Amino acid sequence: METFRYEATTRDGNIISGTIEGVNERLAVERIQEMGYFPLKVQKSVEGESLIQRLQLMVEGGVREKDIMTFTYQLGVLLEAGFPLDRSLSILSGLSEKKKLRELIADLISHVRSGKSFSEALSRFPSVFPPFYVNMVKAGEAGGFLEETISRLVVYLENSESIKSDVRSALIYPSLLSFVGGTAIVILLTFVIPQFTKIFSDMGQALPLPTVILLAISEGMIEYWWLILIVVSGTVFGIRKYISSENGRRRWDELKFRLPVFGKLFKETAVARFSRTLGTLLNSGVPILNALQIVQGTLGSDRIAQAIAAVKESARRGKGISEPLSNTEIFPPIAVHMITVGEETGKLDAMFMKIADRFDIEVRNTIKRMLALLEPALILFMGIVVGFIVISMLMAIFSINELPF
């Protein structure tokens, strides 16, 4: 049994908190619901957790995607419990530990109470609530099913966060390996090798070529480390600056889908994100033309935006959307076939969600395969570099024994 800390609301709107034991988080939530409460936050209790949370609050100043996901989930729970929107927002304002998030919710409350719609209030924060979020809420308000829309948003945000979390977790070991290996190599070249340089300089004998190359690299790093730092930083800054420009962004957008290894991953990610966003919008009652317009501006790809423009024109004329998508060279045949079936059966929204689920799995599998190759490649590279250093030094040491005495 594990202990979970929870915050919940009663039917009267009062906030309560406490601890509860359960086998897992799902069963803990069920036990809280059986007690007649509506759980807002349930997390495993960890010793020293309060100190960790305080440190996180000191470091994390802005409103992050995870904060919005938690906010959306808690809002959905309160709305399903029957609380009015302004009352729900007031409760969430009291629950928030971040000052920035409290200020944001206070602004939302002010605009909702002044007579504006919730979607209008959200649209004031485009950097926090993207267009698809605002338009889904607008569709839910217009159709009278805001609670269901918020629940769909939670599922969408949880899926997106799950993929990002998987990628971050998978990159921990390669990143740690690169850092430790790189640090060891730098220490060898800048601190250890120079100690042997003095010995070799007193020998008065020609050194083996690998040793000469190694000593030159070591001396260059010590003498011109500042120049190396400037060149590397300038190169990274220049590439990022170029990609952020209109011409650079267009060139990179064309190139990334053609890369030998990463191109497949970019395509799968684009298909999954397009399908989940469009499927969620359609499922929330957004008309297909409006949904395509929203998706076109949220995917961050000029090539896909151009493809969606053709799809939108086809939909406006009453034709299907599967044929224009098949001409993009991004959507694979299986995805196009599933979209065609969705059009024929009238279940396009459900089919897009199935496509998104399928390609989310493909993205995870592709990342796992790439990381499975990356880890041994890093170890091999580090081994070659360290091996070159060791062999170069041994060749020089063995040459000392050949000196006449």
Backbone torsions as a table, in degrees:
resi	resn	phi	psi	omega
1	MET	NA	139.5	178.4
2	GLU	-115.5	156.2	179.9
3	THR	-100.9	133.0	-179.5
4	PHE	-121.5	137.7	171.9
5	ARG	-91.0	140.0	-178.3
6	TYR	-140.3	155.0	168.9
7	GLU	-126.6	133.5	-176.3
8	ALA	-144.4	166.9	177.5
9	THR	-119.0	145.1	176.1
10	THR	-86.6	175.2	178.7
11	ARG	-66.6	-19.4	178.2
12	ASP	-87.3	-4.3	179.2
13	GLY	92.8	6.3	178.7
14	ASN	-81.8	143.3	179.9
15	ILE	-94.0	128.8	176.4
16	ILE	-125.0	157.7	177.7
17	SER	-143.2	159.5	-179.9
18	GLY	174.7	-165.7	178.1
19	THR	-124.7	153.2	179.6
20	ILE	-149.1	148.5	-179.8
21	GLU	-100.0	144.4	179.4
22	GLY	-165.3	161.6	179.2
23	VAL	-68.8	-39.7	177.9
24	ASN	-149.3	178.8	-175.4
25	GLU	-65.7	-38.1	-178.0
26	ARG	-62.7	-44.4	179.4
27	LEU	-68.4	-32.8	176.8
28	ALA	-64.3	-41.3	177.5
29	VAL	-62.5	-41.8	179.6
30	GLU	-63.4	-38.9	179.1
31	ARG	-65.7	-38.4	178.0
32	ILE	-65.1	-40.9	178.4
33	GLN	-65.8	-36.1	177.4
34	GLU	-64.7	-25.9	177.4
35	MET	-77.4	-4.5	178.5
36	GLY	90.9	14.6	179.8
37	TYR	-107.2	162.5	176.5
38	PHE	-110.8	104.4	-174.9
39	PRO	-67.2	131.2	177.8
40	LEU	-104.6	-34.1	-179.6
41	LYS	-148.5	125.5	177.7
42	VAL	-133.4	122.1	179.3
43	GLN	-147.3	153.1	-177.1
44	LYS	-65.3	135.2	179.6
45	SER	-79.9	127.4	-179.1
46	VAL	-125.5	137.6	179.4
47	GLU	-63.5	131.4	-178.3
48	GLY	81.1	12.3	-174.9
49	GLU	-65.5	-38.4	-177.6
50	SER	-62.0	-38.7	177.8
51	LEU	-65.3	-42.3	178.8
52	ILE	-61.9	-42.6	-179.7
53	GLN	-63.8	-39.5	179.1
54	ARG	-64.5	-40.7	178.2
55	LEU	-64.6	-39.6	178.7
56	GLN	-63.8	-40.4	179.9
57	LEU	-65.8	-31.6	177.9
58	MET	-69.8	-34.9	-176.7
59	VAL	-84.8	-42.5	-174.1
60	GLU	-90.8	101.4	-176.9
61	GLY	-89.7	-43.3	-173.7
62	GLY	-84.9	178.5	177.9
63	VAL	-89.4	120.2	-177.2
64	ARG	-99.8	171.1	179.2
65	GLU	-61.4	-36.6	179.9
66	LYS	-65.3	-34.5	176.8
67	ASP	-64.5	-41.5	179.3
68	ILE	-66.8	-36.7	177.7
69	MET	-63.4	-44.5	178.5
70	THR	-64.7	-43.0	178.3
71	PHE	-59.3	-44.3	-178.7
72	THR	-65.8	-42.1	179.3
73	TYR	-62.4	-47.8	-178.5
74	GLN	-64.8	-37.7	177.7
75	LEU	-64.0	-41.2	178.3
76	GLY	-61.9	-40.5	178.8
77	VAL	-61.8	-44.7	-177.9
78	LEU	-68.2	-40.5	179.2
79	LEU	-66.3	-40.6	177.8
80	GLU	-66.3	-26.5	177.9
81	ALA	-77.3	-7.2	176.4
82	GLY	99.5	7.7	179.3
83	PHE	-77.9	142.6	174.4
84	PRO	-63.5	160.7	-175.3
85	LEU	-61.7	-47.1	-177.2
86	ASP	-66.2	-36.1	177.4
87	ARG	-66.9	-39.6	178.4
88	SER	-62.3	-43.5	179.2
89	LEU	-65.3	-37.1	178.0
90	SER	-63.4	-40.8	178.2
91	ILE	-63.6	-44.0	-179.3
92	LEU	-66.0	-33.0	177.5
93	SER	-62.7	-38.0	178.3
94	GLY	-73.3	-24.9	-179.6
95	LEU	-81.8	-27.3	-173.4
96	SER	-66.8	134.9	178.4
97	GLU	-94.3	-16.4	-179.0
98	LYS	-92.2	133.3	-179.3
99	LYS	-64.1	-43.1	-178.7
100	LYS	-61.3	-41.0	-179.9
101	LEU	-69.2	-38.5	177.0
102	ARG	-61.6	-41.7	178.8
103	GLU	-64.6	-39.9	179.0
104	LEU	-63.6	-46.2	-179.4
105	ILE	-65.3	-37.6	178.0
106	ALA	-61.6	-38.8	177.6
107	ASP	-66.2	-40.2	177.3
108	LEU	-61.9	-43.4	179.7
109	ILE	-60.9	-44.0	-178.4
110	SER	-59.7	-43.7	-177.7
111	HIS	-74.6	-35.1	177.7
112	VAL	-65.6	-42.4	-179.2
113	ARG	-72.6	-18.6	177.4
114	SER	-83.2	-0.6	175.8
115	GLY	106.4	-2.1	179.2
116	LYS	-82.7	156.8	178.7
117	SER	-74.4	162.1	-179.9
118	PHE	-64.3	-39.3	-179.9
119	SER	-65.0	-37.1	176.9
120	GLU	-64.5	-39.4	178.1
121	ALA	-65.7	-40.5	179.3
122	LEU	-65.9	-34.8	-176.7
123	SER	-65.7	-12.7	177.5
124	ARG	-73.3	-11.4	-177.7
125	PHE	-125.1	68.1	-176.6
126	PRO	-64.3	-25.0	179.3
127	SER	-76.8	-17.1	-179.6
128	VAL	-103.5	-45.8	-179.5
129	PHE	-110.3	106.1	-177.4
130	PRO	-66.7	166.0	-176.9
131	PRO	-55.8	-39.8	-177.9
132	PHE	-64.9	-34.2	178.1
133	TYR	-64.0	-49.5	-178.1
134	VAL	-63.1	-43.6	-177.2
135	ASN	-70.2	-32.1	175.0
136	MET	-65.7	-42.7	177.3
137	VAL	-63.2	-40.4	179.0
138	LYS	-61.8	-42.6	178.5
139	ALA	-65.0	-39.6	178.4
140	GLY	-64.9	-38.4	177.7
141	GLU	-66.3	-42.6	-178.3
142	ALA	-66.6	-36.7	-177.9
143	GLY	-88.7	-7.6	179.4
144	GLY	77.5	22.1	178.8
145	PHE	-130.1	53.6	-178.1
146	LEU	-62.9	-37.6	-179.0
147	GLU	-61.3	-43.8	179.5
148	GLU	-65.5	-38.4	179.5
149	THR	-63.7	-43.0	178.5
150	ILE	-62.3	-39.1	178.3
151	SER	-63.3	-40.0	178.0
152	ARG	-66.9	-37.0	177.1
153	LEU	-62.4	-39.4	178.9
154	VAL	-61.0	-45.4	179.5
155	VAL	-61.2	-43.7	179.7
156	TYR	-61.5	-48.6	-177.7
157	LEU	-66.3	-37.7	179.3
158	GLU	-65.8	-39.3	177.6
159	ASN	-64.3	-44.0	179.5
160	SER	-63.2	-44.0	-179.5
161	GLU	-67.6	-34.1	-180.0
162	SER	-63.2	-43.4	179.6
163	ILE	-65.1	-44.8	179.5
164	LYS	-62.5	-39.9	179.8
165	SER	-65.4	-39.9	178.2
166	ASP	-62.4	-42.1	-179.8
167	VAL	-65.6	-45.2	179.6
168	ARG	-61.2	-42.3	-179.9
169	SER	-65.3	-40.1	-178.3
170	ALA	-69.0	-25.3	-177.6
171	LEU	-87.1	-5.6	-176.8
172	ILE	-62.2	-50.8	-176.5
173	TYR	-65.7	-48.6	177.1
174	PRO	-59.5	-37.8	179.5
175	SER	-66.0	-43.8	178.9
176	LEU	-64.2	-41.5	179.2
177	LEU	-63.0	-42.9	179.5
178	SER	-64.6	-41.6	-178.6
179	PHE	-65.4	-48.9	-177.7
180	VAL	-65.6	-46.1	179.9
181	GLY	-64.0	-43.6	178.8
182	GLY	-63.6	-41.1	178.2
183	THR	-63.1	-41.8	179.5
184	ALA	-62.6	-41.6	-179.7
185	ILE	-66.3	-42.2	179.0
186	VAL	-62.9	-41.7	178.6
187	ILE	-63.2	-42.0	178.5
188	LEU	-61.0	-44.0	-174.9
189	LEU	-75.7	-29.1	-174.0
190	THR	-103.0	-18.0	-177.7
191	PHE	-121.4	-41.5	-175.2
192	VAL	-82.2	-51.6	-176.9
193	ILE	-58.8	-42.0	179.5
194	PRO	-57.6	-26.6	178.3
195	GLN	-66.5	-34.5	178.3
196	PHE	-79.6	-23.5	-178.8
197	THR	-59.2	-40.7	179.9
198	LYS	-63.0	-39.5	-179.5
199	ILE	-66.3	-45.6	-177.3
200	PHE	-67.8	-31.6	-179.1
201	SER	-68.6	-25.4	179.3
202	ASP	-85.2	-6.7	-176.9
203	MET	-73.6	-33.6	-178.6
204	GLY	68.4	24.3	-179.4
205	GLN	-128.3	148.4	178.9
206	ALA	-63.8	133.6	-179.1
207	LEU	-92.0	157.3	175.8
208	PRO	-60.4	150.6	-176.9
209	LEU	-56.8	-46.1	178.3
210	PRO	-57.2	-37.1	179.6
211	THR	-68.4	-40.0	178.1
212	VAL	-61.0	-44.2	179.1
213	ILE	-62.7	-43.8	-179.1
214	LEU	-62.6	-44.8	-179.7
215	LEU	-65.6	-35.9	178.5
216	ALA	-66.0	-41.3	178.2
217	ILE	-63.9	-44.1	-180.0
218	SER	-61.8	-46.1	-179.7
219	GLU	-65.0	-38.9	179.0
220	GLY	-63.7	-40.5	179.1
221	MET	-66.4	-36.8	-179.1
222	ILE	-72.8	-43.1	-175.5
223	GLU	-79.4	-35.7	-171.5
224	TYR	-121.4	32.3	179.8
225	TRP	-60.6	-35.3	-179.3
226	TRP	-67.0	-37.4	178.8
227	LEU	-69.0	-40.5	177.5
228	ILE	-60.8	-43.1	179.6
229	LEU	-62.5	-41.9	179.9
230	ILE	-65.5	-43.9	-178.7
231	VAL	-63.9	-46.1	-179.5
232	VAL	-64.1	-47.0	-179.9
233	SER	-63.1	-42.6	179.5
234	GLY	-64.1	-39.1	179.0
235	THR	-64.7	-46.6	179.2
236	VAL	-62.2	-44.9	-179.8
237	PHE	-63.5	-41.9	-179.2
238	GLY	-64.2	-42.4	179.2
239	ILE	-64.2	-44.7	179.7
240	ARG	-64.8	-38.4	179.0
241	LYS	-65.0	-41.3	-179.4
242	TYR	-66.7	-43.0	-179.3
243	ILE	-66.0	-31.1	179.6
244	SER	-75.1	-17.0	177.2
245	SER	-75.6	162.6	-176.5
246	GLU	-63.6	-46.2	-179.4
247	ASN	-66.7	-43.4	179.6
248	GLY	-65.2	-39.9	179.1
249	ARG	-63.7	-38.5	179.5
250	ARG	-67.2	-42.7	179.9
251	ARG	-65.3	-42.7	179.6
252	TRP	-66.2	-36.6	179.9
253	ASP	-64.4	-35.5	177.6
254	GLU	-74.6	-34.4	-174.9
255	LEU	-77.5	-39.4	-169.0
256	LYS	-64.2	-29.3	179.2
257	PHE	-79.2	-8.2	-179.2
258	ARG	-107.1	-0.8	-179.3
259	LEU	-62.4	143.4	-175.0
260	PRO	-57.1	-47.1	-174.8
261	VAL	-103.3	-46.3	-173.7
262	PHE	-81.2	-17.0	-178.8
263	GLY	-58.7	-42.6	179.3
264	LYS	-62.4	-40.7	179.5
265	LEU	-65.6	-42.5	178.4
266	PHE	-61.8	-40.8	179.6
267	LYS	-65.1	-46.8	-179.2
268	GLU	-62.9	-39.8	178.6
269	THR	-64.8	-42.0	-179.9
270	ALA	-64.2	-43.3	179.5
271	VAL	-64.0	-44.1	-179.0
272	ALA	-64.1	-44.5	-177.9
273	ARG	-68.6	-43.3	177.7
274	PHE	-59.5	-47.4	-175.9
275	SER	-66.1	-43.4	-178.0
276	ARG	-68.3	-41.1	-179.9
277	THR	-65.6	-48.2	-178.7
278	LEU	-66.8	-42.0	179.2
279	GLY	-63.0	-39.8	178.9
280	THR	-66.2	-41.0	178.9
281	LEU	-64.9	-46.0	179.8
282	LEU	-63.8	-39.2	179.7
283	ASN	-66.8	-22.2	-179.8
284	SER	-92.9	5.0	175.5
285	GLY	93.5	7.9	177.9
286	VAL	-76.2	129.3	177.7
287	PRO	-57.7	150.0	-171.4
288	ILE	-62.6	-37.1	179.5
289	LEU	-66.1	-43.1	177.0
290	ASN	-65.0	-39.7	-179.8
291	ALA	-63.5	-42.7	178.6
292	LEU	-64.6	-37.1	177.9
293	GLN	-63.4	-40.9	179.5
294	ILE	-66.5	-46.8	-178.6
295	VAL	-62.5	-37.5	-178.5
296	GLN	-59.0	-32.7	-177.2
297	GLY	-96.4	0.9	-175.1
298	THR	-116.2	-7.8	-175.8
299	LEU	-85.7	-17.4	176.1
300	GLY	70.2	29.3	179.5
301	SER	-136.9	119.6	179.9
302	ASP	-65.1	-37.5	-178.6
303	ARG	-65.2	-44.1	178.8
304	ILE	-69.8	-34.9	178.0
305	ALA	-61.7	-40.4	177.2
306	GLN	-65.5	-39.2	178.3
307	ALA	-64.9	-40.5	-179.8
308	ILE	-67.0	-32.7	176.8
309	ALA	-60.8	-40.8	177.2
310	ALA	-67.4	-38.5	178.1
311	VAL	-64.4	-41.9	-179.2
312	LYS	-64.0	-40.4	178.4
313	GLU	-64.9	-39.5	177.9
314	SER	-65.0	-40.4	179.0
315	ALA	-67.9	-35.4	179.5
316	ARG	-64.6	-32.6	179.5
317	ARG	-84.5	0.4	178.4
318	GLY	86.5	8.6	178.6
319	LYS	-90.9	172.8	179.6
320	GLY	-74.7	166.8	179.6
321	ILE	-105.6	-7.2	-177.1
322	SER	-70.7	-38.8	-177.7
323	GLU	-65.4	-47.7	176.9
324	PRO	-60.6	-35.0	179.0
325	LEU	-67.7	-33.8	-179.9
326	SER	-68.5	-21.4	-179.6
327	ASN	-85.1	-3.2	-176.8
328	THR	-80.3	-18.1	-176.2
329	GLU	65.7	11.8	176.8
330	ILE	-107.0	-42.2	179.8
331	PHE	-80.1	121.2	-179.9
332	PRO	-70.9	162.1	-177.5
333	PRO	-55.8	-37.8	-178.2
334	ILE	-63.2	-38.8	179.2
335	ALA	-68.1	-42.5	179.1
336	VAL	-63.0	-41.1	179.3
337	HIS	-63.1	-42.3	179.5
338	MET	-65.2	-36.9	177.4
339	ILE	-65.9	-40.2	177.6
340	THR	-60.6	-43.6	177.7
341	VAL	-62.6	-40.6	178.7
342	GLY	-62.6	-38.1	177.6
343	GLU	-66.9	-41.2	-177.4
344	GLU	-69.7	-33.7	-177.7
345	THR	-92.9	-7.6	-178.8
346	GLY	75.5	18.9	180.0
347	LYS	-121.4	52.8	-175.6
348	LEU	-65.7	-38.5	-178.9
349	ASP	-63.5	-45.1	179.5
350	ALA	-65.3	-36.5	-179.4
351	MET	-68.8	-37.8	176.9
352	PHE	-63.5	-37.6	178.6
353	MET	-66.8	-36.7	177.2
354	LYS	-67.1	-39.3	176.8
355	ILE	-62.1	-43.0	-179.7
356	ALA	-62.0	-43.9	179.2
357	ASP	-62.0	-42.7	-178.9
358	ARG	-63.2	-46.1	-175.1
359	PHE	-80.2	-21.2	169.5
360	ASP	-62.1	-41.2	176.8
361	ILE	-64.9	-41.1	178.7
362	GLU	-62.1	-40.7	178.9
363	VAL	-62.3	-45.7	179.4
364	ARG	-61.6	-43.4	-179.5
365	ASN	-66.0	-39.6	178.7
366	THR	-64.1	-42.6	178.9
367	ILE	-63.8	-41.1	178.7
368	LYS	-62.2	-42.3	179.5
369	ARG	-65.5	-40.8	179.8
370	MET	-65.2	-41.9	179.5
371	LEU	-69.7	-32.7	176.9
372	ALA	-63.3	-30.3	175.7
373	LEU	-84.6	-31.7	-176.2
374	LEU	-67.4	-42.4	-175.7
375	GLU	-61.3	-51.7	176.9
376	PRO	-65.9	-30.2	178.1
377	ALA	-65.1	-41.0	177.4
378	LEU	-64.1	-44.4	179.7
379	ILE	-62.2	-42.0	179.1
380	LEU	-63.6	-43.2	-180.0
381	PHE	-62.8	-47.0	178.7
382	MET	-61.4	-39.6	179.3
383	GLY	-63.7	-40.3	179.3
384	ILE	-64.9	-43.7	-179.1
385	VAL	-64.3	-49.4	-179.9
386	VAL	-64.6	-39.0	178.1
387	GLY	-61.9	-40.6	177.6
388	PHE	-62.3	-41.9	179.6
389	ILE	-63.3	-46.7	-177.6
390	VAL	-64.7	-46.4	-178.5
391	ILE	-63.9	-40.3	179.2
392	SER	-61.7	-41.5	179.8
393	MET	-69.8	-39.8	179.8
394	LEU	-65.2	-39.1	178.5
395	MET	-61.7	-39.4	178.7
396	ALA	-68.7	-39.8	-180.0
397	ILE	-66.3	-41.4	178.6
398	PHE	-65.0	-31.5	179.6
399	SER	-68.9	-22.2	177.3
400	ILE	-64.5	-37.3	-178.7
401	ASN	-66.0	-18.4	-179.5
402	GLU	-86.8	-4.6	179.8
403	LEU	-69.9	137.6	176.6
404	PRO	-73.7	138.7	179.0
405	PHE	-108.0	NA	NA
